[in-house]
Structures are given as C-alpha cells and as structure tokens.
Amino acid sequence: MRRLSRFLALMMAVVLAGCTKPDFSDAEKTTIASLALSSLPALKPDTTNRFADVPVAAALGSTLFFDQGMSGDGSVSCSTCHKIDRQFQDDLPQAIGVGRTNRRTMPLAGVARDPWFFWDGRRDSLWAQALTPLENPLEQAGNRTAYAHYIKKRFGERYERIFGPLPDFSGMPLNASPLGNDAEQAAWSAMSGPQRDAINGVFANLGKAIAAFERSIAPAPTRFDRFALDLATGAEPKGDAVFSKQEILGLKLFIGKANCVTCHNGPRFTDNSFHNTGVPSVAGLPPDRGRIDAVHQVEADPFNCFGAYRDGDVSACGELRFMVKDAPELVRAYKTPSLRGAATRPPYMHAGQFSSLDEVVAHYAKAAPSVEGVSEVHPLELSERERAALVAFLKTLAE
Amino acid sequence: MRSVRQSVVCGRGTGLASIWRYLLAGLGLAALLVGILAVVFLTAPRSSLPAGPDVSRTKNTANALFVASFAPERGVVRQGELQSWLLTLKTKAGVPVEGAAIAISGGMPLHSHGLPTSPQATDYLGDGRYRIEGVKFTMSGWWQLHFAISATAGSDTVLFNVVL
C-alpha cells in the first residue's frame, strides 16, 4: 500500500515536472533555432574593401575610430557617439557631435553584416558609411583634404605601410570638399581632377581602415541563445538558461501572435530591410522621410559600390543594382534594428521617440497611422500581462 | 494537476484512508480531463488551415500563351540573401521562347508591401531560360512574383507564389 502510494506520488511529480517544461511546437522550435546566435553564419569577406580583413588596417582603423583629431574642431571622434562601453551607442535620443543631429546613434555589434547603413540606408558599405559623419557638419565636421593632410602628418608612416605612398599634397588646399562650406566647395572646384581623385582615394582608405576595425565588433551570446541551444539539443536548461513562464510567454508571442519575428528575424533579429511602422515624427527636427530620400543619396555617393573607389569587381554591388527606388512604402521607412542588447539601450527608434520598451510594445499594439505614407503595422490585442511578457523576453536578449 | 499534488501533500499527515480518498478524487479528475481532451481532439476538423496559395513552379501564363517555370538557380531558397532564379518560357508546343522582354513586380499580399528589391532579367541562357537576378525574400510568409512577358508570339503575364 505505502509503496503504491509512493509510486503514484512519484508519477505525479514526473507529470508536474513535465508541465513546467516549455512546450513548443516543431514550427516554433525551428523559428527559435533560426534566431539563435549559433545559426549566424561566418562573416563574409567584403570584396569592395581589400583591407577589410587586414589586421594592420583594422589597427589603424581602431586608432582613427577613437581619435578626436578626426574632426573639424578636434573634439569629436567616431567613439564620441559610438561609445565602446555602451554597445557603441550613446543613450541619447539624437546623437550630438559637433552639433545636434536628427537621428539616434546606432549600435555597432554585427554592423559588418548590414547591406545598408544608417537608419535610412543612405550608404551601401561599411567603409562608405564611415566616411559620411567625417564630413557632416553636425557630426565630425571636417573636410576631406583636411583629413588627408592630418593623416600624412599624424599617421603617414602607418598609412603608407598599409595603403602605399600618399600622394603629393603640394599645391593642394588645406580645406576643401564637395560637401563643405562655400569656401571649401570653391577650393574643391579649383583642384584638378587628378588631385581630387588622389584626395578621394586617401579618404576612401580611411573609411576602409575604420570598417576593418568595425568588422571585429560582434554580438555576444545572451540568455536567449543559451536557452535556444538547450531547446535545440534537448538538454536540460541550467542556471540563467532557464526561462521563466513570463519569458516563455513573451518568446511565444514574439514569434507568434505579436508578429515581431516577421521583421525581427534571423540571428540578428533584423530583416535588414526598411519599413514604415508609424513611428511619430519629433517636433523641432527637420522633416524626415526615411528611405525614400536616402535612395538618391546613395545613388549620388561617389564612394558607393558603383564608384571608382570600390575594390574587387562589380558583382559585389547587387544590393545597389537591384535597389527599390520609388515604391510608396519607402516613405518614412526606416531600417529594422537588431534587438540584441536593445533592452539596455533606450531610447528607441530612429530619433529616440520612445523612452522604454513598454512604450515600444504599446506603439506596435496600437499601430497608429503614419504621419506620412502608410504604416505596415496592424493593431493587435495584447493584454497587460502579454505586453509585460514581451518586454521580459526582450530583456533575455540583453543579459 | 496542481490541485492533485496539493491533495497528496495535504493528505499525507491525516492517515491512509484520507490519502486514498484524495488520490481517488484526483485520478477521477485526471480521467475526466483526459476524456475532455480526447473529445476535443477527435472532433476537431482534420485541417483547420485554409488551403494555401498555389505554389507550383510551372504553370500556364494568364492567357495560356506560354508555359512558364520559375525556380531558384541553385535549387534552394535562402531567406535574406540576394539570389538568382531562372524563368523558363516555352510555347504550348514546347518551343523555347527567345528574345522576350520581361518586367518583374511583386510583394507580400498579406503585408501590403512590395518586394524589398527590384529583380531584373539580366541574361538569356538559351533554351527559353532567363536569369532573374536580385530576388530577395526578407521574411517568411507568402510572397508573389509577377512577370509581364512580351515576345514575338505576343504578351502575357504569369504570377508565381513563393511561400517561405
């Protein structure tokens, strides 16, 4: 009798233990596995930058990334906004360089895997991206001949060991750029074609060195990845790989009813594309139409993949070649950001419109219409408990 | 289930008879639950999902002018990557359609957005096969690719569904 009752109690304990184990369908398990960092393929070579995987180039790029001399007034470096101890972002709604910009600083983990750069994709390679803030009057506010002179003076030997001899700068203006102020633009126009090309070549190499450094910035495994790995292998989750009921509910919502995974897919939680999700505009900032205006900018960029400063052949330029140029859905479309680490880096969206994940989830549930163009988001019935669960799950991507 | 365990735990100190009474009640409830679940599962319709879109890779064009086939050049569809596909055009009699002008559009009908790229017919490979470059599916779900075909035999359209 006693043995039987003990046996029954044991059976019930087994059944109960089974009940608390996460229960996922095969389809859910496949989706969860596709989100795990372990399914991230090796970083592909960047044939448009032949220095992308050259260690000395990355070392110079690292020096330049943290060097405040790489700015018009000597006060701003890439790292001013891309802070190394803050996921390479700055926690501000809009970045502040030499001036105040109109966009949120993007974090850099895994950035070398992006096909498009900036929130609107106005650049098509990591090295072309790195050049843009250098000449933006609100960011590093320099000009390309000034950078070339600075490099020769400060890092000439290191530069030449990697990229070969610097051009002869005699007779070249100290400050000139096609994007600068009136005087700088005039000075640029007065330069000869070969002079401009020589300066552009040096300038492009600076971007290639910085890009080589940035390729090393990779996302780190999180609690979610440990959980996903155990789920895939059937191992018993241990320690922080154990998900609470709330976190499991959040994960199920994320890949199910809440449709987050539609755009936030793959191991980087992004489809690398652009969407209008009805994110409101910010009062006081200049008009911002997102991707639709970036199309012309990337086409006009002399450092784009079709330009003269690309290494390798044109077969690497598929994204630019097959770019959508004029669809209505490009209006106020912004890049899907990776959600890895997002929980610990508010504020959110392209101009820091939301100060918490609760606000982000509320925005997507409400699906307010876009101020311009059409939002792709549909309203969603989510209880308080479900919203909290989604936020709890997002936190597992930052622990 | 939880109440069963609580019954067992609570019953432990109050004598054998009461343990059995609780256990019996617990088992009775469990049997009832199994019965309800069985009824639910057995009476559920065999297929609760609506029939999906036609995903055949070979079909007649809208006005039956051509037979079109559409398949990834390397055999597999990869989400999130630029890929080349092959559009093969033949007449009903099986003669390859050469020199066709092809315009491509498409999107996700349930998401009311177009394609994330602008695929183009970039090469004619012979035997009615056209290389379509720049195809990219950025998310899972139901995609549509629409081809407007113009050849000496006339103009026609064809729509292919791709479900990821």
Interface residues (C-beta under 8 A of the other chain):
Chain A: M1 S5 L8 A9 M12 A13 V15 L16 C19 T262 C263 N265 G266 D271 N272 S273 F274 H275 G318 E319 R321 F322 M323 V324 K325 A327 E329 V374 E376
Chain B: M1 R2 V4 R5 V8 L16 I19 W20 L23 G26 Q79 G80 L82 H111 S112 H113 G114 L115 P116 T117 S118 P119 Q120 E133 G134 K136 T138 M139 S140 G141
